[in-house]
Amino acid sequence: MEILYSEVFKEHKPLRYHPENPERLELAIEGLRNSGLWMNIREPPEAKVEKLLRVHSEKYVEMIRELSKTGFSFVDPDTYVSQATWKAALKAFGAAVDAARLALKKKDIYLALVRPPGHHAGKNGRAFKAPTLGFCIFNNSAGAALEIKDALGDAVVVDFDVHHGNGTQEIFWDDNEVVHIDIHEKAIYPGSGEIYDVGGKGAEGSKVNIPMPHYSKDDDYILAWREIVLPILEEIAPRVIVVSAGFDAFKDDGLATMELSEEFYQFAGASLSKFSLAVVLEGGYSVGLKRGLPAFIRGYISGKAHREGIYPGYEAVKVVEAAKEIYGKWWRIK
């Protein structure tokens, strides 16, 4: 295991309270330390602007650069830019790309412990008619996915943040060589990620959306993971997976209604232990970072999922059955 982290990430900060703040990283580090996982820390490189321009438009990148020069301002009602944002965002993008490079070289788990987050950021900023950028600046996971695609010809992104990764999905919407699997809470921000959103023309089936019912619990998520996520991964058999890792579906994390615990995150990590992972931090605002993040990594390292029989709710079963029917057209999941 290696962790790509820089103190620069804490310099992107609001003037007053905001859910996306430097304390998020302190909570994550505290959780990793308490679990004996704060180790092998690597200072990530700063991304070159040319790398950003493979993911985002020049107009959007220059807007962020110029706003950062002026000090503190809001890009939109919930996303801010401070004087250090440009440097922090370049480092975050560079960390994700570097995690992908390392994962390509040697099978292991490489955690890009970054902020600002990125999976809501599309090519031109806001994606799929989302009202805002949702705290995100540059799409770090998309940068990692392109690094892997360059090396292998294709890439896989798995996003389990409680919010749909609309930016990542928009960037790769028409690209059938990037499979994007996204499990998220239905009908919340950013308003995308419907079960019928399967990808653009020529890329149908490469975008897999699993919108889970409100108040879903571990067994609900484990059902969806076993029945849809893992069979698709088994079929693809990727060397490396980019994980857009948000921990805001943890019970009482603060920004959603989901009720996950360490059980799901440990199960998810263990289930991915045969793959090399480039893990990129997305959401998570309190207890999810302290408990969910270490559980995911512990699961990966142990390779042991401790959940046998599960008892999912009726609504979750309906979603999973509908997803299997839809995506069974392209994948062996029926």
C-alpha positions in Angstrom: 0.0 0.0 0.0 1.1 3.5 -0.8 -0.5 6.9 0.0 -0.1 9.9 -2.2 -0.6 12.9 -0.1 0.5 16.5 0.2 0.0 19.2 2.8 -0.8 21.5 -0.1 -4.3 19.8 -0.3 -5.2 21.6 3.0 -4.4 25.0 1.5 -7.6 24.9 -0.6 -9.9 26.3 2.0 -13.1 28.3 2.5 -13.3 31.6 4.4 -16.0 30.3 6.7 -17.7 26.9 7.3 -18.1 24.7 4.2 -18.6 20.9 4.2 -15.6 20.5 1.9 -12.8 21.8 4.1 -9.2 20.8 5.2 -10.5 19.0 8.3 -11.7 16.3 5.9 -8.2 15.2 5.4 -7.4 15.4 9.1 -10.3 13.0 9.8 -9.1 10.6 7.1 -5.6 10.6 8.4 -6.8 10.1 12.0 -8.8 7.1 10.8 -5.9 5.6 8.9 -3.5 6.2 11.9 -5.9 4.5 14.3 -6.0 1.5 12.0 -2.2 1.3 11.6 -2.5 2.3 7.9 -0.9 5.7 7.8 2.3 4.5 6.1 4.4 4.7 2.9 3.5 8.4 2.2 4.6 9.7 -1.1 4.6 13.4 -2.2 2.7 13.5 -5.5 3.8 15.4 -8.6 2.0 18.5 -9.8 0.1 17.8 -13.0 1.1 19.5 -16.2 -1.6 21.7 -17.7 -1.5 19.6 -20.9 -2.8 16.6 -18.9 -5.7 18.7 -17.6 -6.6 19.7 -21.2 -7.1 16.0 -22.1 -10.0 16.0 -19.6 -11.2 19.6 -19.4 -11.7 22.5 -21.9 -9.1 25.2 -22.0 -11.7 27.8 -21.2 -12.6 26.0 -18.0 -9.0 25.3 -16.9 -8.1 29.0 -17.5 -11.2 30.1 -15.5 -10.0 28.2 -12.5 -6.4 29.5 -12.9 -7.6 33.1 -13.1 -10.1 32.8 -10.2 -7.3 31.3 -8.0 -5.1 34.3 -8.7 -7.7 36.8 -7.4 -8.1 35.1 -4.0 -11.3 33.7 -2.7 -14.4 33.5 -4.8 -17.3 31.1 -5.6 -17.5 29.4 -8.9 -21.1 28.6 -8.2 -23.3 28.5 -5.0 -21.5 25.5 -3.5 -18.0 25.4 -5.0 -15.3 27.8 -4.0 -11.8 28.7 -5.3 -9.2 30.1 -2.9 -5.7 31.5 -3.6 -4.2 28.0 -3.2 -6.8 26.1 -5.2 -4.9 26.1 -8.5 -1.8 24.5 -6.9 -3.8 22.1 -4.8 -6.0 21.0 -7.7 -2.9 20.4 -9.9 -1.4 18.3 -7.2 -4.6 16.4 -6.7 -4.9 15.6 -10.4 -1.2 14.7 -10.4 -1.7 12.4 -7.4 -4.5 10.5 -9.1 -2.5 10.1 -12.3 0.5 8.9 -10.3 -1.6 6.4 -8.4 -2.6 5.0 -11.8 1.0 4.8 -13.0 2.0 3.0 -9.8 -1.0 0.6 -10.0 0.1 -0.3 -13.6 3.6 -1.1 -12.5 2.8 -3.3 -9.5 -0.4 -4.8 -8.2 -1.3 -3.1 -4.9 -3.6 -0.4 -3.5 -2.5 3.2 -4.1 -4.5 5.8 -2.3 -4.6 9.4 -3.7 -5.7 11.1 -0.5 -6.6 14.4 -2.2 -8.8 17.4 -2.2 -10.4 19.3 -3.9 -12.4 16.3 -5.1 -13.3 15.8 -8.8 -16.0 13.4 -9.9 -18.7 16.1 -10.5 -16.4 18.1 -12.8 -17.1 17.6 -16.5 -15.3 18.8 -19.6 -16.6 22.4 -19.3 -17.2 22.4 -15.5 -20.8 21.5 -14.6 -21.9 18.2 -16.2 -25.2 16.7 -17.4 -27.1 19.9 -16.5 -26.1 19.7 -12.8 -26.8 22.9 -10.9 -23.3 23.2 -9.6 -19.8 21.6 -9.6 -20.6 20.0 -6.2 -17.3 21.1 -4.5 -15.2 19.7 -7.4 -12.5 21.4 -9.4 -10.7 19.0 -11.8 -11.7 15.4 -12.5 -8.9 13.5 -10.8 -10.4 10.0 -11.5 -10.8 10.8 -15.2 -7.1 11.7 -15.4 -6.3 8.4 -13.8 -8.6 6.5 -16.2 -6.9 8.1 -19.2 -3.5 7.2 -17.9 -4.6 3.5 -17.7 -6.3 3.7 -21.1 -3.1 5.0 -22.7 -1.2 2.0 -21.3 -3.8 -0.8 -21.8 -6.2 0.4 -24.4 -9.2 0.6 -22.0 -10.0 1.4 -18.4 -12.5 0.8 -15.7 -13.8 3.3 -13.1 -15.9 2.1 -10.1 -17.5 5.0 -8.2 -19.2 4.3 -4.9 -19.6 7.9 -3.7 -23.1 8.5 -2.5 -23.6 11.1 -5.3 -23.5 10.1 -8.9 -20.1 10.8 -10.6 -21.7 12.9 -13.4 -18.5 14.6 -14.5 -16.7 11.3 -15.0 -19.6 9.8 -16.8 -20.0 12.9 -19.1 -16.3 12.9 -20.0 -16.4 9.3 -21.1 -20.1 9.1 -22.2 -19.2 8.3 -25.9 -16.1 6.3 -25.1 -16.8 2.5 -25.1 -13.2 1.8 -24.0 -13.9 3.3 -20.5 -16.4 1.4 -18.4 -17.8 3.5 -15.7 -19.8 1.7 -12.9 -21.6 4.0 -10.5 -23.6 3.0 -7.4 -25.2 6.0 -5.7 -28.3 7.2 -3.9 -31.1 7.9 -6.2 -32.8 11.2 -6.7 -30.3 13.4 -4.9 -27.6 15.8 -6.1 -26.6 16.0 -9.0 -29.8 14.6 -10.4 -28.2 12.2 -12.9 -27.3 8.6 -13.0 -30.6 7.0 -13.8 -30.7 3.3 -14.4 -31.4 3.8 -18.1 -28.3 6.0 -18.6 -26.2 3.4 -20.4 -23.8 5.5 -22.5 -23.8 7.4 -25.7 -24.1 6.1 -29.3 -21.6 3.4 -29.9 -20.8 3.2 -26.1 -24.0 1.7 -24.9 -23.5 -0.5 -21.9 -20.2 1.0 -21.0 -21.9 3.2 -18.4 -23.6 1.3 -15.6 -25.7 3.2 -13.1 -27.2 1.6 -10.0 -29.4 4.2 -8.2 -30.0 2.8 -4.7 -33.1 3.5 -2.6 -32.9 6.1 0.2 -31.8 4.6 3.6 -30.0 1.7 1.9 -28.0 -0.5 4.3 -25.0 -2.8 4.0 -27.0 -5.8 2.7 -28.6 -3.7 0.0 -25.3 -2.5 -1.3 -23.7 -5.9 -1.0 -26.5 -7.3 -3.1 -25.9 -4.8 -5.8 -22.2 -5.3 -5.6 -22.4 -9.1 -5.8 -25.0 -9.2 -8.6 -23.9 -6.4 -10.9 -20.5 -4.8 -10.0 -18.4 -8.0 -9.5 -19.8 -10.0 -12.5 -19.0 -7.1 -14.8 -15.5 -6.8 -13.3 -15.0 -10.6 -13.7 -16.0 -10.4 -17.3 -13.7 -7.5 -18.1 -10.8 -8.9 -15.9 -9.0 -5.5 -15.7 -5.4 -5.2 -14.6 -6.1 -2.0 -12.8 -9.3 -0.3 -11.6 -9.8 3.4 -10.8 -11.9 3.7 -7.7 -13.8 7.0 -7.2 -13.9 6.5 -3.4 -16.5 8.6 -1.6 -17.4 7.6 2.0 -20.5 9.8 2.3 -22.9 6.9 2.2 -21.7 5.9 5.7 -24.5 6.3 8.3 -24.6 9.8 9.7 -21.8 11.1 7.5 -23.9 14.2 6.9 -24.9 14.8 3.3 -27.2 11.8 2.5 -29.6 9.3 3.9 -27.7 6.1 3.4 -26.9 3.9 6.4 -23.7 2.0 5.4 -21.2 0.8 8.0 -17.7 -0.7 7.9 -19.3 -3.9 6.8 -19.9 -2.8 3.2 -16.6 -0.9 2.7 -14.6 -3.8 4.0 -16.6 -6.2 1.8 -16.0 -3.9 -1.2 -12.3 -3.6 -0.6 -11.9 -7.4 -0.1 -13.9 -8.1 -3.3 -11.4 -6.0 -5.3 -8.3 -7.5 -3.8 -7.4 -9.5 -6.9 -7.0 -6.2 -8.9 -4.5 -3.4 -8.7 -6.3 -0.2 -7.5 -5.8 3.5 -8.0 -8.1 4.8 -5.3 -9.0 8.5 -5.6 -10.8 10.2 -2.7 -14.0 11.9 -3.5 -16.6 12.6 -0.8 -16.9 11.8 2.9 -17.3 14.6 5.4 -17.1 13.1 8.9 -17.5 9.6 10.2 -17.3 8.0 6.8 -13.7 9.2 6.4 -12.7 8.1 9.9 -14.3 4.6 9.7 -15.3 3.8 6.1 -11.9 4.6 4.4 -9.8 2.4 6.8 -12.4 -0.4 6.5 -12.1 -0.3 2.7 -8.3 -0.5 2.8 -8.3 -3.2 5.5 -10.7 -5.3 3.4 -8.4 -5.0 0.4 -5.3 -5.9 2.4 -7.0 -8.9 4.0 -8.8 -10.1 0.9 -11.5 -11.5 3.2 -15.1 -10.4 3.0 -16.8 -11.3 6.3 -20.4 -11.3 5.1 -22.2 -14.5 4.1 -26.0 -14.4 4.2 -27.6 -11.1 3.4 -31.1 -9.7 3.9 -31.6 -6.8 1.5 -34.8 -4.7 1.5 -37.5 -5.1 -1.1 -36.7 -1.8 -2.8 -33.1 -2.7 -3.2 -34.0 -6.0 -4.7 -36.2 -4.3 -7.2 -33.4 -1.9 -8.3 -30.9 -4.8 -8.7 -33.4 -6.9 -10.7 -34.2 -3.9 -13.0 -30.5 -3.2 -13.5 -29.7 -6.8 -14.3 -32.5 -6.7 -16.9 -31.2 -3.6 -18.5 -27.5 -4.2 -18.4 -27.8 -7.9 -19.2 -28.0 -6.8 -22.8 -24.3 -6.1 -22.7 -23.0 -8.1 -19.7 -23.4 -11.6 -18.3 -25.4 -10.6 -15.2 -28.9 -12.1 -15.7 
